[in-house]
Amino acid sequence: MSQKLILVLKVVIVLIELYVGFTAVMGGYKLISTNGMGMPLTLLAHSPFTSFFWPGIILAVIVGGTQLIAALFWIAKGKVAPELATIAGFGLLIWLFTEVYLIGEAHFLQAVYFTLGILSLVITFCLVRFPKKLS
């Protein structure tokens, strides 16, 4: 039963990271290719950016890239998978907090991704902190 729980937790975290990673890469690409996906540049008025190019790069490469790399390390059973998952989870949360702070407003999807980020960190913590209790 508990080996099943470990497997379920690993599958869940991989699915979260693949989903967040893929959508972050695609979202970053769309931010760059459309200069904001129809969002007005005035959203960036209180940020260091004058276009959506750099936010798109950060979203795609840093947020999306770390999520996808973490997922691949879980799949490959890499020893540093928990560390990469932690970096990816906190990176997502930092992105979201910074985004809301700079833009000055929040959107429903930010709450969804915040929840996914917290969930991935909790799962990683459980897999690292309680492996003997889970197995």
Order of alpha helices (4+ residues) and beta strands (2+ residues): alpha-alpha-alpha-alpha-alpha-alpha
